[in-house]
Structure formats: structure tokens, C-alpha cells
């Protein structure tokens, strides 16, 4: 008998999978986006720039809710970060947000400031004119 825990992919294994492997994992995992594809891509026959901003914001908010409870969100995010789609909502992120995540991941890490304690001053600081 196989349990859900035994078949669930480990997070550390996702980056090593091929794009095809990630895609197959997402599709086999009953993703929430299959319930209503237009929720994630916008109305059929409508260009993204023609969708009213209020409608787009509401649609994206609902798509994010579906993604939040999706059983394959992590695999979807790994796939998305590697393919960088130009449209739609993927793992709860828009293409602009995905581009920002990729850019942040590619940015060199800043060196940390020293967290060592500074030495205490040996003599008290005297301020001129104050006794």
C-alpha cells in the first residue's frame, strides 16, 4: 500500500528533474488550474491588455486562492521558474512576479555586516562644556 507521504516528491528533488518530469508531475498531481483554465489565463479571445483592470485583479486573486491549496504548487513553481511563462498565473504568481523572483535569485548575495560586538570604550566619553 502506498501512502500520499511516500509518493509526494521531496523539495530537494524538484530542481534535478527535467522540464518534462516537472510537467508530468504537475499534470499527474491533479492541479487546481485544470478546473477552469480561463481563470489562470484570462478570458478566451481577449488580449491581456483588453481585460478591464478590476476584472483582471479579481481573476488573479481567485487564481491565487486556488494555487494556495494546490497539491502540486511546489512542482509548478519549479517548472515556472525554469520556463518563465509570458502570461497567466502560475503557482500563484504572475509573469512579472516570476521575473522578479528569477532576477532576485540571480542577483549576487550581499556580504553580511559583521555581527561581532564592538569593543566597549575604555574611558567615558566627555562632552565639552558638560561636567
N, CA, C and O atoms as CSV, one atom per row, in Angstrom:
chain,resi,resn,atom,element,x,y,z
A,1,UNK,N,N,0.848,-1.185,0.000
A,1,UNK,CA,C,0.000,0.000,0.000
A,1,UNK,C,C,0.886,1.240,0.000
A,1,UNK,O,O,1.818,1.346,0.798
A,2,UNK,N,N,0.596,2.159,-0.884
A,2,UNK,CA,C,1.368,3.393,-0.985
A,2,UNK,C,C,0.569,4.524,-0.353
A,2,UNK,O,O,-0.619,4.694,-0.630
A,3,UNK,N,N,1.229,5.286,0.488
A,3,UNK,CA,C,0.557,6.422,1.109
A,3,UNK,C,C,0.934,7.685,0.374
A,3,UNK,O,O,1.896,7.703,-0.394
A,4,UNK,N,N,0.183,8.735,0.605
A,4,UNK,CA,C,0.443,10.031,-0.014
A,4,UNK,C,C,1.842,10.500,0.328
A,4,UNK,O,O,2.531,11.064,-0.522
A,5,UNK,N,N,2.272,10.276,1.567
A,5,UNK,CA,C,3.587,10.732,2.001
A,5,UNK,C,C,4.699,10.061,1.191
A,5,UNK,O,O,5.713,10.689,0.883
A,6,UNK,N,N,4.506,8.791,0.849
A,6,UNK,CA,C,5.526,8.061,0.108
A,6,UNK,C,C,5.635,8.529,-1.338
A,6,UNK,O,O,6.715,8.451,-1.924
A,7,UNK,N,N,4.548,9.010,-1.925
A,7,UNK,CA,C,4.577,9.418,-3.321
A,7,UNK,C,C,4.831,10.909,-3.490
A,7,UNK,O,O,5.067,11.367,-4.608
A,8,UNK,N,N,4.791,11.655,-2.433
A,8,UNK,CA,C,4.988,13.094,-2.519
A,8,UNK,C,C,6.465,13.395,-2.799
A,8,UNK,O,O,7.339,12.884,-2.100
A,9,UNK,N,N,6.750,14.222,-3.817
A,9,UNK,CA,C,8.143,14.498,-4.131
A,9,UNK,C,C,8.784,15.339,-3.040
A,9,UNK,O,O,8.135,16.182,-2.420
A,10,UNK,N,N,10.051,15.098,-2.821
A,10,UNK,CA,C,10.804,15.885,-1.854
A,10,UNK,C,C,11.219,17.185,-2.528
A,10,UNK,O,O,11.557,17.191,-3.711
A,11,UNK,N,N,11.195,18.289,-1.781
A,11,UNK,CA,C,11.538,19.590,-2.327
A,11,UNK,C,C,12.939,19.600,-2.914
A,11,UNK,O,O,13.177,20.251,-3.931
A,12,UNK,N,N,13.861,18.893,-2.295
A,12,UNK,CA,C,15.233,18.891,-2.790
A,12,UNK,C,C,15.356,18.164,-4.125
A,12,UNK,O,O,16.320,18.396,-4.854
A,13,UNK,N,N,14.412,17.295,-4.465
A,13,UNK,CA,C,14.475,16.550,-5.721
A,13,UNK,C,C,13.934,17.358,-6.901
A,13,UNK,O,O,14.270,17.054,-8.045
A,14,UNK,N,N,13.124,18.355,-6.662
A,14,UNK,CA,C,12.485,19.091,-7.749
A,14,UNK,C,C,13.467,19.769,-8.692
A,14,UNK,O,O,13.293,19.652,-9.905
A,15,UNK,N,N,14.494,20.473,-8.208
A,15,UNK,CA,C,15.385,21.151,-9.149
A,15,UNK,C,C,16.132,20.194,-10.080
A,15,UNK,O,O,16.560,20.605,-11.159
A,16,UNK,N,N,16.297,18.937,-9.691
A,16,UNK,CA,C,17.046,18.000,-10.518
A,16,UNK,C,C,16.189,17.337,-11.587
A,16,UNK,O,O,16.724,16.680,-12.479
A,17,UNK,N,N,14.892,17.492,-11.518
A,17,UNK,CA,C,14.016,16.899,-12.522
A,17,UNK,C,C,14.107,17.677,-13.831
A,17,UNK,O,O,14.358,18.882,-13.839
A,18,UNK,N,N,13.898,16.970,-14.930
A,18,UNK,CA,C,13.847,17.629,-16.233
A,18,UNK,C,C,12.551,18.434,-16.325
A,18,UNK,O,O,11.636,18.252,-15.522
A,19,UNK,N,N,12.488,19.317,-17.302
A,19,UNK,CA,C,11.243,20.071,-17.507
A,19,UNK,C,C,10.081,19.121,-17.782
A,19,UNK,O,O,8.976,19.326,-17.280
A,20,UNK,N,N,10.327,18.102,-18.562
A,20,UNK,CA,C,9.272,17.120,-18.852
A,20,UNK,C,C,8.840,16.421,-17.562
A,20,UNK,O,O,7.650,16.186,-17.347
A,21,UNK,N,N,9.815,16.088,-16.701
A,21,UNK,CA,C,9.497,15.438,-15.433
A,21,UNK,C,C,8.670,16.340,-14.536
A,21,UNK,O,O,7.718,15.892,-13.898
A,22,UNK,N,N,9.037,17.610,-14.492
A,22,UNK,CA,C,8.246,18.564,-13.690
A,22,UNK,C,C,6.849,18.714,-14.256
A,22,UNK,O,O,5.872,18.698,-13.508
A,23,UNK,N,N,6.743,18.860,-15.573
A,23,UNK,CA,C,5.426,19.000,-16.207
A,23,UNK,C,C,4.561,17.780,-15.925
A,23,UNK,O,O,3.387,17.909,-15.578
A,24,UNK,N,N,5.142,16.602,-16.075
A,24,UNK,CA,C,4.387,15.367,-15.827
A,24,UNK,C,C,3.964,15.267,-14.367
A,24,UNK,O,O,2.861,14.807,-14.072
A,25,UNK,N,N,4.827,15.693,-13.453
A,25,UNK,CA,C,4.499,15.665,-12.029
A,25,UNK,C,C,3.321,16.598,-11.730
A,25,UNK,O,O,2.422,16.255,-10.963
A,26,UNK,N,N,3.343,17.769,-12.344
A,26,UNK,CA,C,2.248,18.725,-12.134
A,26,UNK,C,C,0.947,18.149,-12.680
A,26,UNK,O,O,-0.069,18.148,-11.985
A,27,UNK,N,N,0.968,17.667,-13.899
A,27,UNK,CA,C,-0.263,17.159,-14.518
A,27,UNK,C,C,-0.794,15.914,-13.823
A,27,UNK,O,O,-2.007,15.709,-13.772
A,28,UNK,N,N,0.086,15.085,-13.290
A,28,UNK,CA,C,-0.343,13.870,-12.608
A,28,UNK,C,C,-0.865,14.155,-11.200
A,28,UNK,O,O,-1.532,13.311,-10.601
A,29,UNK,N,N,-0.566,15.331,-10.675
A,29,UNK,CA,C,-0.927,15.653,-9.297
A,29,UNK,C,C,-2.253,16.343,-9.119
A,29,UNK,O,O,-2.500,16.925,-8.062
A,30,UNK,N,N,-3.116,16.301,-10.113
A,30,UNK,CA,C,-4.445,16.901,-10.035
A,30,UNK,C,C,-4.367,18.396,-9.698
A,30,UNK,O,O,-4.895,18.826,-8.673
A,31,UNK,N,N,-3.708,19.191,-10.557
A,31,UNK,CA,C,-3.591,20.617,-10.276
A,31,UNK,C,C,-4.936,21.331,-10.343
A,31,UNK,O,O,-5.804,20.974,-11.140
A,32,UNK,N,N,-5.093,22.334,-9.506
A,32,UNK,CA,C,-6.333,23.086,-9.450
A,32,UNK,C,C,-6.612,23.898,-10.700
A,32,UNK,O,O,-7.763,24.249,-10.960
A,33,UNK,N,N,-5.581,24.205,-11.483
A,33,UNK,CA,C,-5.760,25.050,-12.662
A,33,UNK,C,C,-6.528,24.351,-13.785
A,33,UNK,O,O,-6.996,25.006,-14.716
A,34,UNK,N,N,-6.662,23.026,-13.704
A,34,UNK,CA,C,-7.397,22.318,-14.746
A,34,UNK,C,C,-8.903,22.514,-14.620
A,34,UNK,O,O,-9.646,22.244,-15.564
A,35,UNK,N,N,-9.357,22.981,-13.457
A,35,UNK,CA,C,-10.798,23.157,-13.246
A,35,UNK,C,C,-11.367,24.279,-14.108
A,35,UNK,O,O,-12.493,24.167,-14.592
A,36,UNK,N,N,-10.616,25.349,-14.307
A,36,UNK,CA,C,-11.084,26.500,-15.081
A,36,UNK,C,C,-9.871,27.217,-15.670
A,36,UNK,O,O,-9.385,28.185,-15.085
A,37,UNK,N,N,-9.381,26.760,-16.810
A,37,UNK,CA,C,-8.167,27.346,-17.381
A,37,UNK,C,C,-8.238,28.859,-17.590
A,37,UNK,O,O,-7.236,29.552,-17.413
A,38,UNK,N,N,-9.415,29.382,-17.968
A,38,UNK,CA,C,-9.544,30.818,-18.199
A,38,UNK,C,C,-9.321,31.632,-16.924
A,38,UNK,O,O,-8.970,32.810,-16.996
A,39,UNK,N,N,-9.517,31.022,-15.775
A,39,UNK,CA,C,-9.254,31.704,-14.513
A,39,UNK,C,C,-7.779,32.072,-14.419
A,39,UNK,O,O,-7.430,33.098,-13.835
A,40,UNK,N,N,-6.919,31.245,-14.986
A,40,UNK,CA,C,-5.480,31.440,-14.890
A,40,UNK,C,C,-4.888,32.178,-16.082
A,40,UNK,O,O,-3.812,32.765,-15.971
A,41,UNK,N,N,-5.576,32.157,-17.219
A,41,UNK,CA,C,-5.029,32.778,-18.424
A,41,UNK,C,C,-5.807,33.993,-18.899
A,41,UNK,O,O,-5.319,34.743,-19.743
A,42,UNK,N,N,-6.986,34.198,-18.384
A,42,UNK,CA,C,-7.825,35.298,-18.836
A,42,UNK,C,C,-8.884,34.788,-19.796
A,42,UNK,O,O,-8.813,33.651,-20.264
A,43,UNK,N,N,-9.863,35.627,-20.087
A,43,UNK,CA,C,-10.970,35.211,-20.966
A,43,UNK,C,C,-10.477,34.853,-22.368
A,43,UNK,O,O,-9.625,35.537,-22.936
A,44,UNK,N,N,-11.025,33.775,-22.909
A,44,UNK,CA,C,-10.663,33.345,-24.262
A,44,UNK,C,C,-11.039,34.434,-25.260
A,44,UNK,O,O,-12.103,35.044,-25.165
A,45,UNK,N,N,-10.154,34.662,-26.206
A,45,UNK,CA,C,-10.421,35.645,-27.251
A,45,UNK,C,C,-10.187,37.079,-26.824
A,45,UNK,O,O,-10.451,37.998,-27.598
A,46,UNK,N,N,-9.699,37.295,-25.615
A,46,UNK,CA,C,-9.433,38.649,-25.126
A,46,UNK,C,C,-7.937,38.802,-24.878
A,46,UNK,O,O,-7.325,37.993,-24.181
A,47,UNK,N,N,-7.368,39.833,-25.450
A,47,UNK,CA,C,-5.953,40.114,-25.207
A,47,UNK,C,C,-5.785,40.578,-23.758
A,47,UNK,O,O,-6.667,41.249,-23.222
A,48,UNK,N,N,-4.673,40.230,-23.124
A,48,UNK,CA,C,-4.475,40.618,-21.719
A,48,UNK,C,C,-4.643,42.114,-21.464
A,48,UNK,O,O,-5.183,42.510,-20.431
A,49,UNK,N,N,-4.181,42.948,-22.401
A,49,UNK,CA,C,-4.300,44.398,-22.197
A,49,UNK,C,C,-5.732,44.913,-22.361
A,49,UNK,O,O,-6.040,46.031,-21.947
A,50,UNK,N,N,-6.608,44.098,-22.965
A,50,UNK,CA,C,-8.004,44.486,-23.148
A,50,UNK,C,C,-8.892,44.078,-21.983
A,50,UNK,O,O,-10.039,44.519,-21.907
A,51,UNK,N,N,-8.394,43.253,-21.080
A,51,UNK,CA,C,-9.178,42.840,-19.914
A,51,UNK,C,C,-9.252,44.011,-18.942
A,51,UNK,O,O,-8.217,44.575,-18.587
A,52,UNK,N,N,-10.442,44.389,-18.504
A,52,UNK,CA,C,-10.550,45.511,-17.553
A,52,UNK,C,C,-9.700,45.248,-16.304
A,52,UNK,O,O,-9.709,44.136,-15.778
A,53,UNK,N,N,-8.965,46.262,-15.824
A,53,UNK,CA,C,-8.069,46.077,-14.679
A,53,UNK,C,C,-8.751,45.482,-13.445
A,53,UNK,O,O,-8.167,44.636,-12.767
A,54,UNK,N,N,-9.965,45.910,-13.152
A,54,UNK,CA,C,-10.677,45.375,-11.991
A,54,UNK,C,C,-11.000,43.900,-12.154
A,54,UNK,O,O,-10.879,43.121,-11.209
A,55,UNK,N,N,-11.415,43.516,-13.370
A,55,UNK,CA,C,-11.708,42.111,-13.656
A,55,UNK,C,C,-10.436,41.273,-13.555
A,55,UNK,O,O,-10.446,40.171,-13.008
A,56,UNK,N,N,-9.338,41.814,-14.090
A,56,UNK,CA,C,-8.059,41.087,-14.049
A,56,UNK,C,C,-7.609,40.874,-12.606
A,56,UNK,O,O,-7.190,39.776,-12.240
A,57,UNK,N,N,-7.695,41.915,-11.793
A,57,UNK,CA,C,-7.274,41.814,-10.391
A,57,UNK,C,C,-8.118,40.784,-9.644
A,57,UNK,O,O,-7.586,39.996,-8.862
A,58,UNK,N,N,-9.425,40.786,-9.880
A,58,UNK,CA,C,-10.308,39.822,-9.211
A,58,UNK,C,C,-10.008,38.404,-9.677
A,58,UNK,O,O,-9.975,37.476,-8.870
A,59,UNK,N,N,-9.788,38.237,-10.977
A,59,UNK,CA,C,-9.479,36.909,-11.520
A,59,UNK,C,C,-8.172,36.382,-10.936
A,59,UNK,O,O,-8.087,35.217,-10.548
A,60,UNK,N,N,-7.163,37.233,-10.874
A,60,UNK,CA,C,-5.863,36.815,-10.330
A,60,UNK,C,C,-5.983,36.463,-8.846
A,60,UNK,O,O,-5.363,35.503,-8.387
A,61,UNK,N,N,-6.772,37.226,-8.097
A,61,UNK,CA,C,-6.954,36.935,-6.667
A,61,UNK,C,C,-7.570,35.552,-6.462
A,61,UNK,O,O,-7.150,34.806,-5.578
A,62,UNK,N,N,-8.562,35.214,-7.277
A,62,UNK,CA,C,-9.196,33.897,-7.159
A,62,UNK,C,C,-8.221,32.804,-7.605
A,62,UNK,O,O,-8.162,31.741,-6.986
A,63,UNK,N,N,-7.461,33.054,-8.664
A,63,UNK,CA,C,-6.474,32.073,-9.133
A,63,UNK,C,C,-5.425,31.817,-8.053
A,63,UNK,O,O,-5.003,30.678,-7.856
A,64,UNK,N,N,-5.004,32.868,-7.355
A,64,UNK,CA,C,-4.024,32.700,-6.263
A,64,UNK,C,C,-4.597,31.829,-5.143
A,64,UNK,O,O,-3.870,31.036,-4.545
A,65,UNK,N,N,-5.893,31.969,-4.855
A,65,UNK,CA,C,-6.532,31.145,-3.832
A,65,UNK,C,C,-6.514,29.666,-4.241
A,65,UNK,O,O,-6.253,28.788,-3.419
A,66,UNK,N,N,-6.793,29.410,-5.510
A,66,UNK,CA,C,-6.760,28.027,-5.996
A,66,UNK,C,C,-5.334,27.488,-5.900
A,66,UNK,O,O,-5.126,26.352,-5.475
A,67,UNK,N,N,-4.355,28.299,-6.293
A,67,UNK,CA,C,-2.947,27.873,-6.233
A,67,UNK,C,C,-2.498,27.611,-4.795
A,67,UNK,O,O,-1.710,26.699,-4.545
A,68,UNK,N,N,-2.990,28.395,-3.868
A,68,UNK,CA,C,-2.560,28.259,-2.472
A,68,UNK,C,C,-2.863,26.875,-1.912
A,68,UNK,O,O,-2.135,26.383,-1.050
A,69,UNK,N,N,-3.921,26.246,-2.388
A,69,UNK,CA,C,-4.272,24.920,-1.871
A,69,UNK,C,C,-3.952,23.800,-2.860
A,69,UNK,O,O,-4.351,22.656,-2.642
A,70,UNK,N,N,-3.249,24.107,-3.927
A,70,UNK,CA,C,-2.936,23.109,-4.952
A,70,UNK,C,C,-1.900,22.115,-4.444
A,70,UNK,O,O,-0.889,22.522,-3.873
A,71,UNK,N,N,-2.129,20.826,-4.639
A,71,UNK,CA,C,-1.194,19.815,-4.139
A,71,UNK,C,C,0.147,19.789,-4.869
A,71,UNK,O,O,1.107,19.209,-4.361
A,72,UNK,N,N,0.233,20.401,-6.039
A,72,UNK,CA,C,1.487,20.386,-6.804
A,72,UNK,C,C,2.060,21.784,-7.002
A,72,UNK,O,O,2.759,22.039,-7.982
A,73,UNK,N,N,1.768,22.676,-6.082
A,73,UNK,CA,C,2.227,24.062,-6.225
A,73,UNK,C,C,3.747,24.155,-6.286
A,73,UNK,O,O,4.278,24.935,-7.077
A,74,UNK,N,N,4.450,23.391,-5.485
A,74,UNK,CA,C,5.909,23.454,-5.468
A,74,UNK,C,C,6.493,23.001,-6.811
A,74,UNK,O,O,7.398,23.646,-7.340
A,75,UNK,N,N,5.988,21.916,-7.355
A,75,UNK,CA,C,6.461,21.450,-8.661
A,75,UNK,C,C,6.106,22.460,-9.748
A,75,UNK,O,O,6.897,22.692,-10.663
A,76,UNK,N,N,4.939,23.050,-9.652
A,76,UNK,CA,C,4.511,24.076,-10.610
A,76,UNK,C,C,5.445,25.287,-10.533
A,76,UNK,O,O,5.832,25.842,-11.561
A,77,UNK,N,N,5.802,25.690,-9.320
A,77,UNK,CA,C,6.709,26.828,-9.163
A,77,UNK,C,C,8.081,26.508,-9.752
A,77,UNK,O,O,8.674,27.352,-10.424
A,78,UNK,N,N,8.593,25.300,-9.510
A,78,UNK,CA,C,9.887,24.901,-10.076
A,78,UNK,C,C,9.828,24.933,-11.605
A,78,UNK,O,O,10.763,25.409,-12.250
A,79,UNK,N,N,8.752,24.437,-12.178
A,79,UNK,CA,C,8.570,24.451,-13.630
A,79,UNK,C,C,8.506,25.889,-14.137
A,79,UNK,O,O,9.126,26.233,-15.143
A,80,UNK,N,N,7.755,26.715,-13.433
A,80,UNK,CA,C,7.557,28.105,-13.826
A,80,UNK,C,C,8.847,28.908,-13.784
A,80,UNK,O,O,9.116,29.700,-14.687
A,81,UNK,N,N,9.637,28.711,-12.756
A,81,UNK,CA,C,10.890,29.452,-12.639
A,81,UNK,C,C,11.858,29.086,-13.761
A,81,UNK,O,O,12.697,29.899,-14.150
A,82,UNK,N,N,11.743,27.874,-14.276
A,82,UNK,CA,C,12.631,27.465,-15.366
A,82,UNK,C,C,12.099,27.853,-16.736
A,82,UNK,O,O,12.889,28.083,-17.652
A,83,UNK,N,N,10.778,27.934,-16.904
A,83,UNK,CA,C,10.212,28.239,-18.226
A,83,UNK,C,C,9.871,29.708,-18.402
A,83,UNK,O,O,9.815,30.194,-19.531
A,84,UNK,N,N,9.644,30.416,-17.324
A,84,UNK,CA,C,9.317,31.848,-17.332
A,84,UNK,C,C,8.197,32.188,-18.319
A,84,UNK,O,O,8.437,32.860,-19.323
A,85,UNK,N,N,6.980,31.727,-18.036
A,85,UNK,CA,C,5.860,31.980,-18.952
A,85,UNK,C,C,5.570,33.475,-19.085
A,85,UNK,O,O,5.816,34.257,-18.167
A,86,UNK,N,N,5.043,33.852,-20.246
A,86,UNK,CA,C,4.767,35.259,-20.535
A,86,UNK,C,C,3.371,35.689,-20.112
A,86,UNK,O,O,3.076,36.883,-20.086
A,87,UNK,N,N,2.510,34.738,-19.782
A,87,UNK,CA,C,1.132,35.087,-19.434
A,87,UNK,C,C,0.586,34.071,-18.443
A,87,UNK,O,O,1.123,32.972,-18.298
A,88,UNK,N,N,-0.480,34.452,-17.770
A,88,UNK,CA,C,-1.173,33.548,-16.870
A,88,UNK,C,C,-0.728,33.666,-15.429
A,88,UNK,O,O,0.141,34.467,-15.086
A,89,UNK,N,N,-1.347,32.848,-14.594
A,89,UNK,CA,C,-0.987,32.745,-13.179
A,89,UNK,C,C,-0.429,31.345,-12.988
A,89,UNK,O,O,-1.087,30.354,-13.306
A,90,UNK,N,N,0.781,31.270,-12.468
A,90,UNK,CA,C,1.485,30.011,-12.287
A,90,UNK,C,C,1.942,29.908,-10.847
A,90,UNK,O,O,2.686,30.767,-10.374
A,91,UNK,N,N,1.517,28.885,-10.146
A,91,UNK,CA,C,1.889,28.670,-8.733
A,91,UNK,C,C,1.546,29.897,-7.895
A,91,UNK,O,O,2.169,30.140,-6.862
A,92,UNK,N,N,0.572,30.656,-8.330
A,92,UNK,CA,C,0.147,31.841,-7.585
A,92,UNK,C,C,0.870,33.117,-7.958
A,92,UNK,O,O,0.680,34.142,-7.305
A,93,UNK,N,N,1.698,33.082,-8.997
A,93,UNK,CA,C,2.483,34.251,-9.389
A,93,UNK,C,C,2.162,34.665,-10.821
A,93,UNK,O,O,1.877,33.824,-11.673
A,94,UNK,N,N,2.213,35.971,-11.075
A,94,UNK,CA,C,2.060,36.500,-12.420
A,94,UNK,C,C,3.425,36.484,-13.108
A,94,UNK,O,O,4.446,36.349,-12.433
A,95,UNK,N,N,3.466,36.618,-14.434
A,95,UNK,CA,C,4.757,36.638,-15.125
A,95,UNK,C,C,5.705,37.726,-14.597
A,95,UNK,O,O,6.916,37.512,-14.531
A,96,UNK,N,N,5.167,38.869,-14.228
A,96,UNK,CA,C,6.013,39.948,-13.693
A,96,UNK,C,C,6.634,39.538,-12.360
A,96,UNK,O,O,7.805,39.816,-12.100
A,97,UNK,N,N,5.852,38.883,-11.531
A,97,UNK,CA,C,6.365,38.422,-10.233
A,97,UNK,C,C,7.386,37.296,-10.409
A,97,UNK,O,O,8.367,37.212,-9.670
A,98,UNK,N,N,7.143,36.441,-11.391
A,98,UNK,CA,C,8.080,35.354,-11.673
A,98,UNK,C,C,9.414,35.934,-12.139
A,98,UNK,O,O,10.475,35.480,-11.711
A,99,UNK,N,N,9.358,36.937,-13.015
A,99,UNK,CA,C,10.588,37.583,-13.495
A,99,UNK,C,C,11.351,38.205,-12.327
A,99,UNK,O,O,12.579,38.138,-12.279
A,100,UNK,N,N,10.621,38.812,-11.385
A,100,UNK,CA,C,11.275,39.416,-10.215
A,100,UNK,C,C,11.919,38.343,-9.334
A,100,UNK,O,O,13.006,38.558,-8.799
A,101,UNK,N,N,11.265,37.199,-9.179
A,101,UNK,CA,C,11.847,36.097,-8.401
A,101,UNK,C,C,13.127,35.576,-9.051
A,101,UNK,O,O,14.123,35.332,-8.370
A,102,UNK,N,N,13.092,35.408,-10.371
A,102,UNK,CA,C,14.267,34.921,-11.093
A,102,UNK,C,C,15.400,35.938,-10.979
A,102,UNK,O,O,16.551,35.566,-10.750
A,103,UNK,N,N,15.073,37.225,-11.140
A,103,UNK,CA,C,16.103,38.268,-11.033
A,103,UNK,C,C,16.711,38.285,-9.632
A,103,UNK,O,O,17.925,38.419,-9.484
A,104,UNK,N,N,15.881,38.150,-8.614
A,104,UNK,CA,C,16.385,38.149,-7.233
A,104,UNK,C,C,17.272,36.927,-6.987
A,104,UNK,O,O,18.286,37.028,-6.297
A,105,UNK,N,N,16.902,35.793,-7.538
A,105,UNK,CA,C,17.704,34.583,-7.353
A,105,UNK,C,C,19.046,34.695,-8.078
A,105,UNK,O,O,20.035,34.110,-7.636
A,106,UNK,N,N,19.089,35.427,-9.166
A,106,UNK,CA,C,20.320,35.573,-9.939
A,106,UNK,C,C,21.226,36.698,-9.428
A,106,UNK,O,O,22.387,36.797,-9.824
A,107,UNK,N,N,20.689,37.534,-8.556
A,107,UNK,CA,C,21.472,38.631,-8.003
A,107,UNK,C,C,22.510,38.074,-7.037
A,107,UNK,O,O,22.194,37.188,-6.243
A,108,UNK,N,N,23.751,38.579,-7.089
A,108,UNK,CA,C,24.751,38.095,-6.131
A,108,UNK,C,C,24.356,38.468,-4.706
A,108,UNK,O,O,23.793,39.534,-4.455
A,109,UNK,N,N,24.657,37.591,-3.812
A,109,UNK,CA,C,24.330,37.831,-2.407
A,109,UNK,C,C,25.211,38.953,-1.877
A,109,UNK,O,O,26.394,39.039,-2.207
A,110,UNK,N,N,24.627,39.801,-1.060
A,110,UNK,CA,C,25.415,40.858,-0.427
A,110,UNK,C,C,26.131,40.270,0.771
A,110,UNK,O,O,25.564,39.453,1.498
A,111,UNK,N,N,27.374,40.679,0.982
A,111,UNK,CA,C,28.056,40.180,2.179
A,111,UNK,C,C,27.364,40.707,3.425
A,111,UNK,O,O,26.892,41.844,3.457
A,112,UNK,N,N,27.314,39.887,4.424
A,112,UNK,CA,C,26.672,40.297,5.675
A,112,UNK,C,C,27.574,41.246,6.432
A,112,UNK,O,O,28.801,41.147,6.394
A,113,UNK,N,N,26.934,42.157,7.114
A,113,UNK,CA,C,27.695,43.019,8.005
A,113,UNK,C,C,28.188,42.167,9.153
A,113,UNK,O,O,27.577,41.163,9.516
A,114,UNK,N,N,29.286,42.582,9.705
A,114,UNK,CA,C,29.822,41.851,10.840
A,114,UNK,C,C,28.839,41.946,11.999
A,114,UNK,O,O,28.348,43.026,12.332
A,115,UNK,N,N,28.567,40.821,12.593
A,115,UNK,CA,C,27.648,40.807,13.726
A,115,UNK,C,C,28.407,40.751,15.044
A,115,UNK,O,O,27.813,40.632,16.116
A,116,UNK,N,N,29.737,40.841,14.945
A,116,UNK,CA,C,30.538,40.804,16.169
A,116,UNK,C,C,30.281,42.068,16.990
A,116,UNK,O,O,30.048,43.145,16.441
A,117,UNK,N,N,30.327,41.921,18.280
A,117,UNK,CA,C,30.138,43.068,19.157
A,117,UNK,C,C,31.334,43.996,19.055
A,117,UNK,O,O,32.478,43.555,18.944
A,118,UNK,N,N,31.054,45.262,19.095
A,118,UNK,CA,C,32.141,46.233,19.061
A,118,UNK,C,C,32.743,46.336,20.450
A,118,UNK,O,O,32.040,46.171,21.447
A,119,UNK,N,N,34.051,46.611,20.525
A,119,UNK,CA,C,34.676,46.728,21.844
A,119,UNK,C,C,34.104,47.916,22.610
A,119,UNK,O,O,33.778,48.953,22.032
A,120,UNK,N,N,33.995,47.742,23.898
A,120,UNK,CA,C,33.495,48.818,24.757
A,120,UNK,C,C,34.543,49.910,24.838
A,120,UNK,O,O,35.741,49.641,24.741
A,121,UNK,N,N,34.096,51.131,25.014
A,121,UNK,CA,C,35.001,52.270,25.148
A,121,UNK,C,C,35.645,52.185,26.532
A,121,UNK,O,O,34.956,52.006,27.536
A,122,UNK,N,N,36.982,52.316,26.574
A,122,UNK,CA,C,37.706,52.196,27.844
A,122,UNK,C,C,37.409,53.358,28.782
A,122,UNK,O,O,37.262,53.157,29.987
A,123,UNK,N,N,37.321,54.551,28.253
A,123,UNK,CA,C,37.054,55.726,29.086
A,123,UNK,C,C,35.699,56.300,28.692
A,123,UNK,O,O,35.299,56.209,27.532
A,124,UNK,N,N,34.990,56.892,29.655
A,124,UNK,CA,C,33.719,57.506,29.318
A,124,UNK,C,C,33.939,58.681,28.356
A,124,UNK,O,O,34.944,59.387,28.439
A,125,UNK,N,N,32.999,58.870,27.461
A,125,UNK,CA,C,33.079,59.962,26.506
A,125,UNK,C,C,32.725,61.257,27.260
A,125,UNK,O,O,31.710,61.330,27.953
A,126,UNK,N,N,33.580,62.266,27.107
A,126,UNK,CA,C,33.333,63.559,27.744
A,126,UNK,C,C,32.903,64.561,26.686
A,126,UNK,O,O,33.519,64.680,25.627
A,127,UNK,N,N,31.859,65.261,26.991
A,127,UNK,CA,C,31.343,66.265,26.088
A,127,UNK,C,C,31.794,67.620,26.591
A,127,UNK,O,O,31.630,67.936,27.770
A,128,UNK,N,N,32.368,68.434,25.694
A,128,UNK,CA,C,32.889,69.750,26.093
A,128,UNK,C,C,31.783,70.603,26.691
A,128,UNK,O,O,30.681,70.677,26.149
A,129,UNK,N,N,32.083,71.238,27.798
A,129,UNK,CA,C,31.140,72.128,28.453
A,129,UNK,C,C,30.172,71.429,29.394
A,129,UNK,O,O,29.354,72.088,30.036
A,130,UNK,N,N,30.250,70.126,29.484
A,130,UNK,CA,C,29.370,69.373,30.401
A,130,UNK,C,C,30.255,68.765,31.466
A,130,UNK,O,O,31.253,68.109,31.166
A,131,UNK,N,N,29.880,68.988,32.708
A,131,UNK,CA,C,30.703,68.491,33.814
A,131,UNK,C,C,30.497,67.049,34.083
A,131,UNK,O,O,31.122,66.494,34.986
